[in-house]
């Protein structure tokens, strides 16, 4: 079982990650947010590509579920900490972090 303390430790160990408040959650970001932790510490939302989200949700539905909104259709996925191992959490954070380390392109 992974915990909110595991999430903080693992996320902050990823290059360039900072933690900051975000609405009613804690956000972990590099150039953009890649993970948020719920106020109750029970779940985290992570940003995957839609294909990565589909695979994670298919392989481990007890751990991963898409957000049921427009954010979910963009790849934002809920991870339930109580059903995840520390290894599950570390792999998911690394995947989400990989998308956040590049600076977003500026639209003109």
Secondary structure, DSSP 8 states (H G I E B T S, - for coil): ---HHHHHHHHHTSTT-EEEEETTEEEEESSSEEEEE-TTSSEEEEE--HHHHHHHHHH-TTTEEE-SSHHHHTTEEEEEGGG--HHHHHHHHHHHHHHHSS------
